[in-house]
Amino acid sequence: MHRILLAFVAAAAMTAPAFAQTVDAMTCADFAKQDHTQQMATIAAIQAFTSQKQASQQLMSDEIFTQLTTKCQGHDDMMVMDAMK
C-alpha cells in the first residue's frame, strides 16, 4: 500500500507546480471535491511547500492526507494550509 501511495506521489509531483500556485488559496471543500489523483498532486504540492519551511519535520504523504481529512472534517471553509498547522 505504501508503494502505491509513493507511486501516486511521484506521478503527482510532476503536476505539483500547477497546484503549488493554488494550494495556499485552497479550502478543505476544494480538497474534498478533488479526485484521488488531484488530491495526491495537492498533497505533493503541500509536501514541497512545507519541506521548504520545515526541513527537519518533513511529513510523509500519508500523514498529510490523514491530517487533512481529520482536520477538514466539518470545516469546509478552512484553508488547507491552516489545516496543516
Legacy VTK file of the C-alpha trace (Angstrom):
# vtk DataFile Version 3.0
C-alpha trace
ASCII
DATASET POLYDATA
POINTS 85 float
0.000 0.000 0.000
2.830 2.351 0.876
4.487 1.722 -2.501
1.269 2.544 -4.331
0.955 5.787 -2.414
4.556 6.677 -3.198
3.938 5.952 -6.876
0.963 8.310 -6.858
3.024 10.988 -5.154
5.816 10.585 -7.681
3.359 10.902 -10.550
1.637 13.806 -8.866
4.938 15.587 -8.294
5.125 16.252 -11.992
1.859 18.180 -11.784
2.709 19.763 -8.427
3.872 23.120 -9.851
0.386 23.769 -11.210
-1.148 23.061 -7.810
1.574 24.826 -5.836
0.281 28.175 -7.025
-3.209 27.471 -5.714
-2.612 25.297 -2.652
-2.317 28.362 -0.421
-5.772 29.513 -1.558
-7.446 26.086 -1.399
-10.186 25.322 1.106
-10.989 21.975 2.631
-14.125 21.855 0.462
-11.953 22.286 -2.640
-9.724 19.421 -1.499
-12.714 17.173 -0.793
-14.079 17.762 -4.320
-10.856 16.573 -5.958
-10.476 13.050 -7.288
-7.732 10.824 -5.888
-5.121 11.851 -8.465
-5.767 15.544 -7.861
-5.584 15.025 -4.103
-2.212 13.296 -4.473
-0.953 16.224 -6.562
-2.206 18.653 -3.922
-0.510 16.618 -1.189
2.741 16.633 -3.189
2.477 20.417 -3.516
1.836 20.762 0.225
4.756 18.459 0.953
7.043 20.517 -1.283
5.799 23.774 0.265
6.172 22.596 3.857
9.573 20.977 3.254
10.985 24.394 2.413
9.768 25.754 5.722
10.264 22.740 7.991
13.232 20.780 6.677
13.629 18.883 9.934
9.961 17.854 10.140
9.059 16.664 6.652
5.733 14.854 6.678
5.066 11.786 4.584
2.216 11.971 2.087
0.016 9.570 4.068
0.495 11.734 7.168
-0.553 14.834 5.210
-3.629 13.040 3.862
-4.602 11.877 7.357
-4.093 15.330 8.822
-6.147 16.986 6.074
-9.026 14.551 6.252
-9.101 14.714 10.050
-8.861 18.482 10.490
-11.009 19.362 7.467
-13.917 17.174 8.505
-16.808 19.541 9.195
-14.713 22.627 8.351
-15.308 23.199 4.635
-14.264 26.855 4.815
-10.919 26.117 6.497
-7.889 26.760 4.329
-5.902 23.614 3.538
-2.666 25.224 4.704
-4.323 26.150 8.027
-5.281 22.500 8.460
-1.602 21.630 8.112
-0.569 23.741 11.114
LINES 1 86
85 0 1 2 3 4 5 6 7 8 9 10 11 12 13 14 15 16 17 18 19 20 21 22 23 24 25 26 27 28 29 30 31 32 33 34 35 36 37 38 39 40 41 42 43 44 45 46 47 48 49 50 51 52 53 54 55 56 57 58 59 60 61 62 63 64 65 66 67 68 69 70 71 72 73 74 75 76 77 78 79 80 81 82 83 84
